């Protein structure tokens, strides 16, 4: 296990809507970049499910169990999860995590914390801290902002994904054009123009419909939200 991944975002939407978009598995896989498909395997509690993550030439399969609870004081809610996979190509192995729903005035603080054992054997342990764990943290935060846009503004996850792809493509094209300019016409003027183009590509604010991981907090604001609910310890292990 490494440093736990923590992500938090405020969502200005009713709790019922946020609960539905996160607890309904067909909705969950639409906004969460970490899953391509989630299939329930029972209708009882705790819920058991299979999940898929599609790569270009392979689909990673795994299983999980989860339990959501809305009986907390002052409208608080929690959801806990355990997951595992036997797929040798998965960069992550068995793990566990939680969601917290914390009312905050007219908003809800939507929070996750999770950890896992690296996959890929010794190579995975070596790559986890510098590469895999930061990439998963970014994917989680980006997904949380995509969820926020869906819950607050009704923007479908497919639309916001496409908006992000167009935005990223435009920024990449600006950087490529700047590099090409320096190569074709070297000199101070070209360097200044190229630097300005790169700065604009990196610093220009994204449109409101473009999900951004930077809109999320990556550290717990208090001791309670950074700790898993007690129900996680008693949740059964996935098959």
Protein Blocks (a to p, Z undefined) as FASTA:
>chain_A
ZZdddddddddddfklmmmmmmmmklmmmmmmkbcbdcdfbfbdcdddddddddfkbccd
ddddddddfkbghhiacdddddddfbfkbcbdcdddddddddehjbccdddddddddehi
lmlmmmmmmmmmmmmmmmmmmmmmmmmmmmmnopafklmmmmmmmmmmmmmmmmmmmmmm
mmmmgcjklmmmmmmmmmmmmmoccdfklccfklpcfbdfbfklmpccfklmmpccdZZ
